[in-house]
């Protein structure tokens, strides 16, 4: 595995931990969470919210790290929704 691959694997484990131990307990799990109703564009808008506050003095470094996990989670959901839309278009 490449160094970048190992770095990604460690980050992915952090994202999974965030989802399993923070997001799901707080908001529920698919298909019964609010994000289930969102579009890929909704997820990207949410990512934009976290990107916009990056580097501001309002957020400490720990909160900024947490925001990176949230961005990755929303990106994965957007990717999943986009793939499903593409598959539906291909099958139509």
N, C-alpha and C positions, 0 to 999 in steps of 0.2 A: 504494500500500500504506500502511496506517495505521502510526503509530509503534509501536503494540503489535504489529502484524503483523511489522514489521521486527525488533523485539526478539525475538519468538518465532522468526523465521527464524534469527537469530544463535544463539539458545539451541539450536534444533533441530540446527544444524550442530555445535555443541559436543557434543550428545548422540550424534549420529552418529559423530563422531570418537572418542568414548569407547567406543561399541559396537564400532566397527571395529578400534580400536587397543589396547583393553584387554580388553573382555569376550570377544570372539570368540577372540583368541589364547589367553586363559587358560582359557575354558570350552567352546570350540567354537561352531559355528554351527548354526542350525536346519536340519534337524530332529534333529540329533544332540547337542544340548546338554541339560543337566538341566532347564532351564526349560520345555522342550517338554512334559514330563510334569506340570507344575504346572497348577493351576486358577487362574482369575482371583482367587479368594479367597487362594490361596497368594501370589500377586504382591502383593496388598494387604497381607497380613501382613508381607511383606518391606519394603514401603514404610513400614509402621508402625515397624519396627526403626530405620530411618534417621531418621524423624521424631522418635522418642523420644530420640535422642542429639543432636538439634539444640540448640545453645546450651550444651551441657555443656562444661566446661573440659577434658574428655578429648580433644576434637577441635580441631585448629587450624583456622584459617579456610580454608586450601587443602583440607583434608579435608572440611570442611563443603560447600564448593563441589562437590567430587567427589560427595558424598552427594546433592546436588540432581540431578546427572546420572543417578545410579543410580535415584533416585525416578522421574524422568521415563521412564527406560527401562522400569522395572517397570510404570509406569502405561500405557505404550504396549502392552506385552505383555498386560496385563490387559484393556485395551480390545479388542485383537485377539481374545482368547479369548472375551470377552463377545459380541462381534459374531458370532463363529462359532457360539456357543451359540444366540443369537437366531435366526440364519438356519436352524439345524437344527430349532429348534422351529417356525418358520414353515413349513418344508418338510414337517414330520411330519404 
